[in-house]
Amino acid sequence: MMIFDTDRLRVRKLTFSDIDDFHQMQSNLKVMQYATGKVKSFEEDKKELSKLINKYTELSNDFWILL
């Protein structure tokens, strides 16, 4: 589902089909130094992605995770 787009950017909700790209990003220490400072295994990232996707349906969700 598209959240918004511009001429140069498309912002949409994450889906489980994003797992490979999500893991590639999450396993890059140069990226993660600005977040948690550590990388996770593929299995850990699958669990985290599922949790993040579920956040979209929570009424009290006070943030958006975008890709």
C-alpha positions as CSV (number, residue, x, y, z in Angstrom):
1,M,0.0,0.0,0.0
2,M,1.4,3.3,-1.1
3,I,1.6,5.9,1.7
4,F,2.7,8.7,-0.6
5,D,4.9,9.3,-3.7
6,T,6.7,12.2,-5.4
7,D,8.5,12.5,-8.7
8,R,11.6,10.9,-7.1
9,L,10.3,8.9,-4.1
10,R,7.7,6.3,-3.4
11,V,6.9,5.5,0.3
12,R,5.0,2.4,1.0
13,K,4.3,0.0,3.9
14,L,6.6,-2.9,4.4
15,T,5.5,-6.3,3.4
16,F,7.0,-9.7,4.2
17,S,8.2,-10.0,0.6
18,D,10.7,-7.2,1.7
19,I,12.6,-9.6,3.9
20,D,15.7,-10.0,1.7
21,D,16.1,-6.2,1.3
22,F,15.3,-5.7,5.0
23,H,17.9,-8.2,6.0
24,Q,20.5,-6.7,3.6
25,M,19.9,-3.3,5.2
26,Q,19.8,-4.7,8.8
27,S,23.0,-6.7,8.3
28,N,25.0,-3.8,7.2
29,L,27.0,-2.5,10.1
30,K,27.5,0.9,8.4
31,V,23.7,1.3,8.3
32,M,23.1,-0.1,11.8
33,Q,25.7,2.1,13.5
34,Y,23.0,4.8,13.3
35,A,20.3,2.6,14.8
36,T,21.1,-0.3,17.3
37,G,24.8,-0.5,16.5
38,K,24.7,-4.2,15.8
39,V,23.5,-6.6,13.1
40,K,21.1,-9.5,13.5
41,S,20.7,-12.9,11.9
42,F,18.2,-13.5,9.1
43,E,15.9,-15.3,11.6
44,E,16.0,-12.4,14.0
45,D,15.2,-10.0,11.1
46,K,12.3,-12.1,10.0
47,K,10.8,-11.8,13.5
48,E,11.5,-8.1,13.6
49,L,10.0,-7.5,10.2
50,S,6.8,-9.3,11.3
51,K,6.6,-7.2,14.4
52,L,7.0,-4.0,12.4
53,I,4.4,-5.0,9.8
54,N,1.9,-5.7,12.7
55,K,2.5,-2.2,14.0
56,Y,0.6,-0.8,11.0
57,T,-2.7,-2.2,12.4
58,E,-2.1,-1.1,16.0
59,L,-4.3,1.9,16.9
60,S,-1.7,3.3,19.3
61,N,1.0,3.1,16.6
62,D,3.0,6.4,17.0
63,F,5.5,5.8,14.2
64,W,5.7,4.5,10.7
65,I,8.3,2.1,9.3
66,L,8.9,2.8,5.6
67,L,10.9,1.2,2.8
